[in-house]
Amino acid sequence: MLKKSIITALTIGIAFSLREYFSTGNIRWISSVLFAMIIFAFYFLWEWAKEPYDWHKKKR
């Protein structure tokens, strides 16, 4: 789950940076890195929330 989240965030971050580079000629690194971190956090929480909680765990 973590590896998939990192790969997704890096892919979207690189694509966002390349789009910005080709449209304006320079890259604003702070916004690109921040955008990739937000995508990582959102995707990680999305994948984490899809796994059901096991309510029938043994109680200690």
N, CA, C, O and CB atoms as a CASP TS submission, in Angstrom:
PFRMAT TS
TARGET T0000
AUTHOR 0000-0000-0000
METHOD Language model
MODEL 1
PARENT N/A
ATOM      1  N   MET     1       0.825  -1.184   0.000  1.00  0.00           N
ATOM      2  CA  MET     1       0.000   0.000   0.000  1.00  0.00           C
ATOM      3  C   MET     1       0.873   1.253   0.000  1.00  0.00           C
ATOM      4  O   MET     1       0.584   2.210  -0.718  1.00  0.00           O
ATOM      5  CB  MET     1      -0.941  -0.005   1.205  1.00  0.00           C
ATOM      6  N   LEU     2       1.923   1.252   0.788  1.00  0.00           N
ATOM      7  CA  LEU     2       2.795   2.418   0.867  1.00  0.00           C
ATOM      8  C   LEU     2       3.563   2.612  -0.431  1.00  0.00           C
ATOM      9  O   LEU     2       3.704   3.734  -0.917  1.00  0.00           O
ATOM     10  CB  LEU     2       3.766   2.282   2.038  1.00  0.00           C
ATOM     11  N   LYS     3       4.057   1.514  -0.989  1.00  0.00           N
ATOM     12  CA  LYS     3       4.819   1.599  -2.235  1.00  0.00           C
ATOM     13  C   LYS     3       3.943   2.127  -3.368  1.00  0.00           C
ATOM     14  O   LYS     3       4.385   2.952  -4.167  1.00  0.00           O
ATOM     15  CB  LYS     3       5.399   0.223  -2.608  1.00  0.00           C
ATOM     16  N   LYS     4       2.713   1.654  -3.434  1.00  0.00           N
ATOM     17  CA  LYS     4       1.790   2.099  -4.476  1.00  0.00           C
ATOM     18  C   LYS     4       1.461   3.583  -4.309  1.00  0.00           C
ATOM     19  O   LYS     4       1.331   4.302  -5.299  1.00  0.00           O
ATOM     20  CB  LYS     4       0.498   1.260  -4.446  1.00  0.00           C
ATOM     21  N   SER     5       1.326   4.040  -3.074  1.00  0.00           N
ATOM     22  CA  SER     5       1.037   5.448  -2.813  1.00  0.00           C
ATOM     23  C   SER     5       2.208   6.333  -3.220  1.00  0.00           C
ATOM     24  O   SER     5       2.010   7.406  -3.790  1.00  0.00           O
ATOM     25  CB  SER     5       0.709   5.660  -1.335  1.00  0.00           C
ATOM     26  N   ILE     6       3.424   5.887  -2.929  1.00  0.00           N
ATOM     27  CA  ILE     6       4.608   6.664  -3.290  1.00  0.00           C
ATOM     28  C   ILE     6       4.752   6.744  -4.804  1.00  0.00           C
ATOM     29  O   ILE     6       5.025   7.813  -5.351  1.00  0.00           O
ATOM     30  CB  ILE     6       5.873   6.047  -2.666  1.00  0.00           C
ATOM     31  N   ILE     7       4.567   5.613  -5.481  1.00  0.00           N
ATOM     32  CA  ILE     7       4.694   5.599  -6.941  1.00  0.00           C
ATOM     33  C   ILE     7       3.637   6.495  -7.584  1.00  0.00           C
ATOM     34  O   ILE     7       3.938   7.226  -8.527  1.00  0.00           O
ATOM     35  CB  ILE     7       4.570   4.160  -7.480  1.00  0.00           C
ATOM     36  N   THR     8       2.414   6.444  -7.088  1.00  0.00           N
ATOM     37  CA  THR     8       1.347   7.282  -7.628  1.00  0.00           C
ATOM     38  C   THR     8       1.650   8.760  -7.422  1.00  0.00           C
ATOM     39  O   THR     8       1.484   9.560  -8.343  1.00  0.00           O
ATOM     40  CB  THR     8       0.012   6.927  -6.979  1.00  0.00           C
ATOM     41  N   ALA     9       2.093   9.129  -6.223  1.00  0.00           N
ATOM     42  CA  ALA     9       2.400  10.528  -5.938  1.00  0.00           C
ATOM     43  C   ALA     9       3.574  11.019  -6.782  1.00  0.00           C
ATOM     44  O   ALA     9       3.538  12.138  -7.293  1.00  0.00           O
ATOM     45  CB  ALA     9       2.710  10.712  -4.450  1.00  0.00           C
ATOM     46  N   LEU    10       4.612  10.201  -6.936  1.00  0.00           N
ATOM     47  CA  LEU    10       5.751  10.603  -7.760  1.00  0.00           C
ATOM     48  C   LEU    10       5.361  10.751  -9.224  1.00  0.00           C
ATOM     49  O   LEU    10       5.793  11.693  -9.889  1.00  0.00           O
ATOM     50  CB  LEU    10       6.879   9.593  -7.628  1.00  0.00           C
ATOM     51  N   THR    11       4.562   9.843  -9.721  1.00  0.00           N
ATOM     52  CA  THR    11       4.132   9.920 -11.114  1.00  0.00           C
ATOM     53  C   THR    11       3.324  11.185 -11.376  1.00  0.00           C
ATOM     54  O   THR    11       3.565  11.887 -12.358  1.00  0.00           O
ATOM     55  CB  THR    11       3.309   8.689 -11.484  1.00  0.00           C
ATOM     56  N   ILE    12       2.375  11.474 -10.509  1.00  0.00           N
ATOM     57  CA  ILE    12       1.559  12.672 -10.678  1.00  0.00           C
ATOM     58  C   ILE    12       2.403  13.926 -10.469  1.00  0.00           C
ATOM     59  O   ILE    12       2.229  14.913 -11.184  1.00  0.00           O
ATOM     60  CB  ILE    12       0.369  12.657  -9.702  1.00  0.00           C
ATOM     61  N   GLY    13       3.317  13.900  -9.494  1.00  0.00           N
ATOM     62  CA  GLY    13       4.191  15.049  -9.261  1.00  0.00           C
ATOM     63  C   GLY    13       5.105  15.334 -10.435  1.00  0.00           C
ATOM     64  O   GLY    13       5.301  16.493 -10.800  1.00  0.00           O
ATOM     65  N   ILE    14       5.668  14.292 -11.032  1.00  0.00           N
ATOM     66  CA  ILE    14       6.535  14.477 -12.202  1.00  0.00           C
ATOM     67  C   ILE    14       5.724  14.979 -13.390  1.00  0.00           C
ATOM     68  O   ILE    14       6.169  15.869 -14.114  1.00  0.00           O
ATOM     69  CB  ILE    14       7.252  13.157 -12.566  1.00  0.00           C
ATOM     70  N   ALA    15       4.543  14.418 -13.593  1.00  0.00           N
ATOM     71  CA  ALA    15       3.689  14.872 -14.695  1.00  0.00           C
ATOM     72  C   ALA    15       3.296  16.336 -14.510  1.00  0.00           C
ATOM     73  O   ALA    15       3.293  17.103 -15.473  1.00  0.00           O
ATOM     74  CB  ALA    15       2.427  13.995 -14.796  1.00  0.00           C
ATOM     75  N   PHE    16       2.967  16.725 -13.282  1.00  0.00           N
ATOM     76  CA  PHE    16       2.610  18.111 -12.987  1.00  0.00           C
ATOM     77  C   PHE    16       3.802  19.037 -13.245  1.00  0.00           C
ATOM     78  O   PHE    16       3.634  20.124 -13.797  1.00  0.00           O
ATOM     79  CB  PHE    16       2.130  18.246 -11.525  1.00  0.00           C
ATOM     80  N   SER    17       5.003  18.608 -12.847  1.00  0.00           N
ATOM     81  CA  SER    17       6.207  19.410 -13.056  1.00  0.00           C
ATOM     82  C   SER    17       6.537  19.545 -14.541  1.00  0.00           C
ATOM     83  O   SER    17       6.896  20.628 -15.004  1.00  0.00           O
ATOM     84  CB  SER    17       7.389  18.791 -12.314  1.00  0.00           C
ATOM     85  N   LEU    18       6.417  18.450 -15.283  1.00  0.00           N
ATOM     86  CA  LEU    18       6.688  18.509 -16.723  1.00  0.00           C
ATOM     87  C   LEU    18       5.688  19.404 -17.447  1.00  0.00           C
ATOM     88  O   LEU    18       6.064  20.157 -18.344  1.00  0.00           O
ATOM     89  CB  LEU    18       6.658  17.106 -17.325  1.00  0.00           C
ATOM     90  N   ARG    19       4.426  19.324 -17.064  1.00  0.00           N
ATOM     91  CA  ARG    19       3.415  20.197 -17.670  1.00  0.00           C
ATOM     92  C   ARG    19       3.732  21.658 -17.393  1.00  0.00           C
ATOM     93  O   ARG    19       3.609  22.509 -18.274  1.00  0.00           O
ATOM     94  CB  ARG    19       2.013  19.850 -17.143  1.00  0.00           C
ATOM     95  N   GLU    20       4.136  21.938 -16.173  1.00  0.00           N
ATOM     96  CA  GLU    20       4.484  23.309 -15.802  1.00  0.00           C
ATOM     97  C   GLU    20       5.734  23.781 -16.544  1.00  0.00           C
ATOM     98  O   GLU    20       5.806  24.934 -16.968  1.00  0.00           O
ATOM     99  CB  GLU    20       4.701  23.412 -14.287  1.00  0.00           C
ATOM    100  N   TYR    21       6.712  22.899 -16.701  1.00  0.00           N
ATOM    101  CA  TYR    21       7.945  23.257 -17.406  1.00  0.00           C
ATOM    102  C   TYR    21       7.669  23.565 -18.876  1.00  0.00           C
ATOM    103  O   TYR    21       8.181  24.546 -19.415  1.00  0.00           O
ATOM    104  CB  TYR    21       8.974  22.123 -17.291  1.00  0.00           C
ATOM    105  N   PHE    22       6.868  22.736 -19.516  1.00  0.00           N
ATOM    106  CA  PHE    22       6.601  22.944 -20.940  1.00  0.00           C
ATOM    107  C   PHE    22       5.655  24.114 -21.200  1.00  0.00           C
ATOM    108  O   PHE    22       5.696  24.700 -22.282  1.00  0.00           O
ATOM    109  CB  PHE    22       6.022  21.687 -21.540  1.00  0.00           C
ATOM    110  N   SER    23       4.816  24.462 -20.247  1.00  0.00           N
ATOM    111  CA  SER    23       3.896  25.579 -20.464  1.00  0.00           C
ATOM    112  C   SER    23       4.522  26.930 -20.111  1.00  0.00           C
ATOM    113  O   SER    23       4.259  27.920 -20.793  1.00  0.00           O
ATOM    114  CB  SER    23       2.634  25.372 -19.648  1.00  0.00           C
ATOM    115  N   THR    24       5.344  26.988 -19.059  1.00  0.00           N
ATOM    116  CA  THR    24       5.913  28.278 -18.647  1.00  0.00           C
ATOM    117  C   THR    24       7.421  28.367 -18.819  1.00  0.00           C
ATOM    118  O   THR    24       7.965  29.471 -18.835  1.00  0.00           O
ATOM    119  CB  THR    24       5.571  28.543 -17.216  1.00  0.00           C
ATOM    120  N   GLY    25       8.106  27.250 -18.945  1.00  0.00           N
ATOM    121  CA  GLY    25       9.556  27.275 -19.111  1.00  0.00           C
ATOM    122  C   GLY    25      10.328  27.127 -17.813  1.00  0.00           C
ATOM    123  O   GLY    25      11.549  26.974 -17.842  1.00  0.00           O
ATOM    124  N   ASN    26       9.655  27.168 -16.690  1.00  0.00           N
ATOM    125  CA  ASN    26      10.327  26.934 -15.406  1.00  0.00           C
ATOM    126  C   ASN    26       9.392  26.148 -14.486  1.00  0.00           C
ATOM    127  O   ASN    26       8.197  26.017 -14.752  1.00  0.00           O
ATOM    128  CB  ASN    26      10.752  28.286 -14.739  1.00  0.00           C
ATOM    129  N   ILE    27       9.959  25.635 -13.410  1.00  0.00           N
ATOM    130  CA  ILE    27       9.189  24.810 -12.475  1.00  0.00           C
ATOM    131  C   ILE    27       9.210  25.483 -11.106  1.00  0.00           C
ATOM    132  O   ILE    27      10.272  25.841 -10.598  1.00  0.00           O
ATOM    133  CB  ILE    27       9.765  23.352 -12.392  1.00  0.00           C
ATOM    134  N   ARG    28       8.049  25.649 -10.526  1.00  0.00           N
ATOM    135  CA  ARG    28       7.959  26.133  -9.147  1.00  0.00           C
ATOM    136  C   ARG    28       8.007  24.903  -8.249  1.00  0.00           C
ATOM    137  O   ARG    28       7.009  24.202  -8.085  1.00  0.00           O
ATOM    138  CB  ARG    28       6.641  26.987  -8.900  1.00  0.00           C
ATOM    139  N   TRP    29       9.182  24.648  -7.667  1.00  0.00           N
ATOM    140  CA  TRP    29       9.416  23.396  -6.950  1.00  0.00           C
ATOM    141  C   TRP    29       8.583  23.273  -5.687  1.00  0.00           C
ATOM    142  O   TRP    29       8.153  22.174  -5.337  1.00  0.00           O
ATOM    143  CB  TRP    29      10.869  23.270  -6.603  1.00  0.00           C
ATOM    144  N   ILE    30       8.353  24.364  -5.007  1.00  0.00           N
ATOM    145  CA  ILE    30       7.587  24.290  -3.757  1.00  0.00           C
ATOM    146  C   ILE    30       6.166  23.817  -4.037  1.00  0.00           C
ATOM    147  O   ILE    30       5.652  22.941  -3.342  1.00  0.00           O
ATOM    148  CB  ILE    30       7.564  25.664  -3.046  1.00  0.00           C
ATOM    149  N   SER    31       5.537  24.391  -5.046  1.00  0.00           N
ATOM    150  CA  SER    31       4.167  23.977  -5.354  1.00  0.00           C
ATOM    151  C   SER    31       4.127  22.554  -5.906  1.00  0.00           C
ATOM    152  O   SER    31       3.185  21.812  -5.628  1.00  0.00           O
ATOM    153  CB  SER    31       3.533  24.945  -6.358  1.00  0.00           C
ATOM    154  N   SER    32       5.133  22.166  -6.680  1.00  0.00           N
ATOM    155  CA  SER    32       5.164  20.810  -7.236  1.00  0.00           C
ATOM    156  C   SER    32       5.344  19.764  -6.141  1.00  0.00           C
ATOM    157  O   SER    32       4.650  18.748  -6.133  1.00  0.00           O
ATOM    158  CB  SER    32       6.288  20.683  -8.268  1.00  0.00           C
ATOM    159  N   VAL    33       6.264  20.005  -5.228  1.00  0.00           N
ATOM    160  CA  VAL    33       6.510  19.054  -4.141  1.00  0.00           C
ATOM    161  C   VAL    33       5.319  19.018  -3.187  1.00  0.00           C
ATOM    162  O   VAL    33       4.918  17.947  -2.733  1.00  0.00           O
ATOM    163  CB  VAL    33       7.800  19.426  -3.373  1.00  0.00           C
ATOM    164  N   LEU    34       4.760  20.169  -2.886  1.00  0.00           N
ATOM    165  CA  LEU    34       3.588  20.223  -2.013  1.00  0.00           C
ATOM    166  C   LEU    34       2.405  19.485  -2.642  1.00  0.00           C
ATOM    167  O   LEU    34       1.686  18.764  -1.951  1.00  0.00           O
ATOM    168  CB  LEU    34       3.206  21.684  -1.717  1.00  0.00           C
ATOM    169  N   PHE    35       2.206  19.660  -3.929  1.00  0.00           N
ATOM    170  CA  PHE    35       1.135  18.964  -4.638  1.00  0.00           C
ATOM    171  C   PHE    35       1.342  17.455  -4.574  1.00  0.00           C
ATOM    172  O   PHE    35       0.388  16.712  -4.345  1.00  0.00           O
ATOM    173  CB  PHE    35       1.065  19.429  -6.100  1.00  0.00           C
ATOM    174  N   ALA    36       2.577  16.993  -4.775  1.00  0.00           N
ATOM    175  CA  ALA    36       2.872  15.558  -4.713  1.00  0.00           C
ATOM    176  C   ALA    36       2.642  15.012  -3.297  1.00  0.00           C
ATOM    177  O   ALA    36       2.154  13.893  -3.141  1.00  0.00           O
ATOM    178  CB  ALA    36       4.328  15.290  -5.156  1.00  0.00           C
ATOM    179  N   MET    37       2.987  15.788  -2.274  1.00  0.00           N
ATOM    180  CA  MET    37       2.772  15.344  -0.898  1.00  0.00           C
ATOM    181  C   MET    37       1.283  15.251  -0.569  1.00  0.00           C
ATOM    182  O   MET    37       0.859  14.333   0.132  1.00  0.00           O
ATOM    183  CB  MET    37       3.466  16.296   0.078  1.00  0.00           C
ATOM    184  N   ILE    38       0.497  16.189  -1.066  1.00  0.00           N
ATOM    185  CA  ILE    38      -0.948  16.150  -0.838  1.00  0.00           C
ATOM    186  C   ILE    38      -1.561  14.948  -1.543  1.00  0.00           C
ATOM    187  O   ILE    38      -2.422  14.267  -0.984  1.00  0.00           O
ATOM    188  CB  ILE    38      -1.613  17.453  -1.325  1.00  0.00           C
ATOM    189  N   ILE    39      -1.118  14.688  -2.769  1.00  0.00           N
ATOM    190  CA  ILE    39      -1.605  13.521  -3.503  1.00  0.00           C
ATOM    191  C   ILE    39      -1.231  12.241  -2.759  1.00  0.00           C
ATOM    192  O   ILE    39      -2.048  11.326  -2.652  1.00  0.00           O
ATOM    193  CB  ILE    39      -1.031  13.500  -4.940  1.00  0.00           C
ATOM    194  N   PHE    40       0.005  12.170  -2.242  1.00  0.00           N
ATOM    195  CA  PHE    40       0.434  10.996  -1.484  1.00  0.00           C
ATOM    196  C   PHE    40      -0.454  10.778  -0.268  1.00  0.00           C
ATOM    197  O   PHE    40      -0.930   9.667  -0.037  1.00  0.00           O
ATOM    198  CB  PHE    40       1.895  11.143  -1.047  1.00  0.00           C
ATOM    199  N   ALA    41      -0.682  11.832   0.511  1.00  0.00           N
ATOM    200  CA  ALA    41      -1.488  11.704   1.727  1.00  0.00           C
ATOM    201  C   ALA    41      -2.920  11.290   1.393  1.00  0.00           C
ATOM    202  O   ALA    41      -3.484  10.415   2.050  1.00  0.00           O
ATOM    203  CB  ALA    41      -1.491  13.027   2.510  1.00  0.00           C
ATOM    204  N   PHE    42      -3.503  11.911   0.381  1.00  0.00           N
ATOM    205  CA  PHE    42      -4.874  11.583   0.000  1.00  0.00           C
ATOM    206  C   PHE    42      -4.974  10.141  -0.484  1.00  0.00           C
ATOM    207  O   PHE    42      -5.881   9.413  -0.080  1.00  0.00           O
ATOM    208  CB  PHE    42      -5.372  12.541  -1.087  1.00  0.00           C
ATOM    209  N   TYR    43      -4.047   9.723  -1.351  1.00  0.00           N
ATOM    210  CA  TYR    43      -4.107   8.369  -1.903  1.00  0.00           C
ATOM    211  C   TYR    43      -3.824   7.326  -0.825  1.00  0.00           C
ATOM    212  O   TYR    43      -4.452   6.268  -0.806  1.00  0.00           O
ATOM    213  CB  TYR    43      -3.109   8.217  -3.060  1.00  0.00           C
ATOM    214  N   PHE    44      -2.877   7.621   0.076  1.00  0.00           N
ATOM    215  CA  PHE    44      -2.580   6.698   1.168  1.00  0.00           C
ATOM    216  C   PHE    44      -3.790   6.516   2.067  1.00  0.00           C
ATOM    217  O   PHE    44      -4.121   5.388   2.432  1.00  0.00           O
ATOM    218  CB  PHE    44      -1.387   7.198   1.985  1.00  0.00           C
ATOM    219  N   LEU    45      -4.459   7.607   2.433  1.00  0.00           N
ATOM    220  CA  LEU    45      -5.656   7.509   3.273  1.00  0.00           C
ATOM    221  C   LEU    45      -6.798   6.812   2.539  1.00  0.00           C
ATOM    222  O   LEU    45      -7.573   6.078   3.151  1.00  0.00           O
ATOM    223  CB  LEU    45      -6.101   8.901   3.726  1.00  0.00           C
ATOM    224  N   TRP    46      -6.902   7.038   1.244  1.00  0.00           N
ATOM    225  CA  TRP    46      -7.936   6.383   0.439  1.00  0.00           C
ATOM    226  C   TRP    46      -7.749   4.865   0.450  1.00  0.00           C
ATOM    227  O   TRP    46      -8.704   4.119   0.663  1.00  0.00           O
ATOM    228  CB  TRP    46      -7.908   6.913  -1.010  1.00  0.00           C
ATOM    229  N   GLU    47      -6.513   4.413   0.220  1.00  0.00           N
ATOM    230  CA  GLU    47      -6.223   2.981   0.219  1.00  0.00           C
ATOM    231  C   GLU    47      -6.387   2.386   1.617  1.00  0.00           C
ATOM    232  O   GLU    47      -6.860   1.258   1.756  1.00  0.00           O
ATOM    233  CB  GLU    47      -4.802   2.725  -0.299  1.00  0.00           C
ATOM    234  N   TRP    48      -6.006   3.123   2.641  1.00  0.00           N
ATOM    235  CA  TRP    48      -6.128   2.656   4.016  1.00  0.00           C
ATOM    236  C   TRP    48      -7.601   2.500   4.405  1.00  0.00           C
ATOM    237  O   TRP    48      -7.963   1.556   5.108  1.00  0.00           O
ATOM    238  CB  TRP    48      -5.420   3.627   4.976  1.00  0.00           C
ATOM    239  N   ALA    49      -8.440   3.417   3.951  1.00  0.00           N
ATOM    240  CA  ALA    49      -9.857   3.378   4.310  1.00  0.00           C
ATOM    241  C   ALA    49     -10.604   2.263   3.585  1.00  0.00           C
ATOM    242  O   ALA    49     -11.668   1.843   4.041  1.00  0.00           O
ATOM    243  CB  ALA    49     -10.507   4.714   4.002  1.00  0.00           C
ATOM    244  N   LYS    50     -10.076   1.780   2.479  1.00  0.00           N
ATOM    245  CA  LYS    50     -10.752   0.711   1.737  1.00  0.00           C
ATOM    246  C   LYS    50     -10.627  -0.644   2.424  1.00  0.00           C
ATOM    247  O   LYS    50     -11.439  -1.532   2.163  1.00  0.00           O
ATOM    248  CB  LYS    50     -10.191   0.621   0.332  1.00  0.00           C
ATOM    249  N   GLU    51      -9.638  -0.830   3.291  1.00  0.00           N
ATOM    250  CA  GLU    51      -9.469  -2.101   3.993  1.00  0.00           C
ATOM    251  C   GLU    51     -10.432  -2.155   5.175  1.00  0.00           C
ATOM    252  O   GLU    51     -10.424  -1.257   6.018  1.00  0.00           O
ATOM    253  CB  GLU    51      -7.999  -2.284   4.470  1.00  0.00           C
ATOM    254  N   PRO    52     -11.260  -3.195   5.248  1.00  0.00           N
ATOM    255  CA  PRO    52     -12.232  -3.274   6.345  1.00  0.00           C
ATOM    256  C   PRO    52     -11.545  -3.589   7.678  1.00  0.00           C
ATOM    257  O   PRO    52     -10.517  -4.265   7.728  1.00  0.00           O
ATOM    258  CB  PRO    52     -13.294  -4.343   6.036  1.00  0.00           C
ATOM    259  N   TYR    53     -12.134  -3.090   8.727  1.00  0.00           N
ATOM    260  CA  TYR    53     -11.612  -3.331  10.065  1.00  0.00           C
ATOM    261  C   TYR    53     -12.098  -4.693  10.547  1.00  0.00           C
ATOM    262  O   TYR    53     -13.259  -5.046  10.341  1.00  0.00           O
ATOM    263  CB  TYR    53     -12.047  -2.207  11.047  1.00  0.00           C
ATOM    264  N   ASP    54     -11.231  -5.448  11.178  1.00  0.00           N
ATOM    265  CA  ASP    54     -11.596  -6.764  11.711  1.00  0.00           C
ATOM    266  C   ASP    54     -12.166  -6.578  13.118  1.00  0.00           C
ATOM    267  O   ASP    54     -11.420  -6.399  14.080  1.00  0.00           O
ATOM    268  CB  ASP    54     -10.358  -7.734  11.730  1.00  0.00           C
ATOM    269  N   TRP    55     -13.492  -6.623  13.225  1.00  0.00           N
ATOM    270  CA  TRP    55     -14.159  -6.403  14.499  1.00  0.00           C
ATOM    271  C   TRP    55     -14.114  -7.627  15.401  1.00  0.00           C
ATOM    272  O   TRP    55     -14.433  -7.522  16.585  1.00  0.00           O
ATOM    273  CB  TRP    55     -15.586  -6.001  14.266  1.00  0.00           C
ATOM    274  N   HIS    56     -13.732  -8.767  14.882  1.00  0.00           N
ATOM    275  CA  HIS    56     -13.750 -10.004  15.652  1.00  0.00           C
ATOM    276  C   HIS    56     -12.346 -10.445  16.057  1.00  0.00           C
ATOM    277  O   HIS    56     -12.046 -11.638  16.078  1.00  0.00           O
ATOM    278  CB  HIS    56     -14.424 -11.103  14.853  1.00  0.00           C
ATOM    279  N   LYS    57     -11.507  -9.499  16.371  1.00  0.00           N
ATOM    280  CA  LYS    57     -10.169  -9.835  16.860  1.00  0.00           C
ATOM    281  C   LYS    57     -10.287 -10.433  18.254  1.00  0.00           C
ATOM    282  O   LYS    57     -11.236 -10.152  18.986  1.00  0.00           O
ATOM    283  CB  LYS    57      -9.243  -8.582  16.873  1.00  0.00           C
ATOM    284  N   LYS    58      -9.324 -11.250  18.608  1.00  0.00           N
ATOM    285  CA  LYS    58      -9.311 -11.798  19.962  1.00  0.00           C
ATOM    286  C   LYS    58      -9.038 -10.676  20.954  1.00  0.00           C
ATOM    287  O   LYS    58      -8.141  -9.856  20.758  1.00  0.00           O
ATOM    288  CB  LYS    58      -8.250 -12.923  20.099  1.00  0.00           C
ATOM    289  N   LYS    59      -9.821 -10.658  22.011  1.00  0.00           N
ATOM    290  CA  LYS    59      -9.615  -9.645  23.038  1.00  0.00           C
ATOM    291  C   LYS    59      -8.593 -10.153  24.028  1.00  0.00           C
ATOM    292  O   LYS    59      -8.575 -11.340  24.353  1.00  0.00           O
ATOM    293  CB  LYS    59     -10.939  -9.288  23.751  1.00  0.00           C
ATOM    294  N   ARG    60      -7.749  -9.274  24.506  1.00  0.00           N
ATOM    295  CA  ARG    60      -6.697  -9.655  25.456  1.00  0.00           C
ATOM    296  C   ARG    60      -7.230  -9.768  26.845  1.00  0.00           C
ATOM    297  O   ARG    60      -6.481 -10.080  27.770  1.00  0.00           O
ATOM    298  CB  ARG    60      -5.565  -8.664  25.432  1.00  0.00           C
TER
END
